[in-house]
Amino acid sequence: MNIEEFRDYCLAKKGVTEGFPFDSSTLVFKVMDKMFALTNVDNFVSINLKCDPELAVELRDQYESVQPGYHMSKKHWNTVTVDQDASDQLILAWTDASYQLIVDKLPKKRKEELSKL
């Protein structure tokens, strides 16, 4: 997977925006203004994804490519190295789960806004 494939995948999700709130190389994907994924556009080797805390620990034990979130809450975020022992399909499934975690925790009003997009 390359950065453009990942970017296209994220932007195809309902309500997703992209931006560079931290610096000129860290691309952040948000749904309804809440982060669910971020990566370095200059050096696309890993992706930070939000994860259920219990599942996050399981994935770290199971996959060498999954580590505690770099510069993120280690409890709620994983850093996934691309092109290692997790397939692109699996990484995209984890991206879906990250997106859904955010959507599920949105206030009712924001969920209604999202449903109208």
C-alpha positions in Angstrom: 0.0 0.0 0.0 1.2 3.5 -0.7 0.2 6.9 0.7 -2.2 7.7 -2.1 -4.1 4.4 -1.7 -4.4 5.0 2.0 -5.4 8.6 1.6 -8.1 7.7 -1.0 -9.4 4.9 1.3 -9.8 7.3 4.2 -11.3 10.1 2.2 -13.9 7.8 0.8 -15.4 7.4 4.2 -18.4 9.6 5.1 -17.6 12.9 6.8 -13.8 12.5 6.6 -11.5 15.5 6.2 -7.7 15.7 6.0 -5.3 18.3 7.2 -1.8 19.1 8.6 -2.6 20.5 12.1 0.8 19.5 13.6 3.4 20.1 10.8 3.8 20.0 7.0 4.4 16.2 6.9 1.9 14.7 9.4 -1.3 14.1 7.5 -4.3 13.7 9.9 -7.6 12.2 8.9 -10.7 13.2 11.0 -14.3 12.3 11.0 -16.5 15.2 12.3 -13.4 16.9 13.6 -12.1 13.9 15.6 -8.8 12.2 14.6 -9.0 8.5 13.6 -5.7 8.1 11.6 -2.5 10.0 11.0 0.7 9.3 9.0 3.7 10.9 7.5 3.3 11.9 3.9 7.0 12.3 3.2 7.9 8.9 4.6 4.9 6.6 4.5 6.1 3.7 6.7 3.6 3.7 9.5 0.0 4.8 10.4 -1.3 5.7 13.8 -4.8 4.3 14.4 -7.2 4.6 17.3 -8.0 1.2 18.8 -10.0 -0.4 21.6 -7.6 -0.6 24.6 -8.0 -4.4 25.1 -7.7 -5.1 21.4 -4.7 -2.8 21.1 -2.7 -5.0 23.5 -3.8 -8.2 21.7 -2.7 -6.8 18.3 0.7 -5.7 19.7 1.2 -9.3 21.0 0.1 -10.9 17.7 1.8 -8.6 15.1 5.4 -7.3 15.1 4.1 -4.4 12.9 1.8 -3.1 15.7 3.4 -1.0 18.4 2.0 1.4 21.0 1.0 4.7 19.4 4.0 6.9 18.7 3.5 10.3 20.2 -0.1 9.3 21.1 -1.9 7.8 24.1 -0.4 4.3 24.3 -3.7 3.0 25.7 -5.9 4.1 22.8 -3.6 4.3 19.8 -1.4 1.9 17.8 1.3 2.6 15.3 1.1 0.1 12.5 4.2 -0.4 10.3 3.1 -0.8 6.6 4.5 -3.7 4.5 5.5 -5.8 7.5 3.6 -8.8 8.9 0.0 -7.3 8.6 -1.6 -7.3 5.2 -3.0 -4.2 3.5 -6.5 -5.6 4.0 -5.9 -6.0 7.7 -4.6 -2.5 8.0 -7.6 -1.2 6.2 -9.9 -3.2 8.5 -8.1 -1.6 11.5 -8.6 1.8 9.8 -12.3 1.0 9.5 -12.4 0.1 13.2 -10.6 3.3 14.1 -13.1 5.4 12.2 -16.0 3.5 13.7 -14.7 4.0 17.3 -14.8 7.8 16.7 -18.3 7.7 15.1 -19.7 5.6 17.9 -18.6 8.1 20.5 -19.9 11.2 18.7 -22.6 13.1 20.4 -26.1 12.5 19.0 -26.2 15.8 17.2 -22.9 15.1 15.4 -24.1 11.6 14.5 -27.2 13.2 12.9 -25.0 15.6 11.0 -22.9 12.8 9.7 -25.9 10.7 8.6 -27.0 13.7 6.4 -23.7 13.9 4.5 
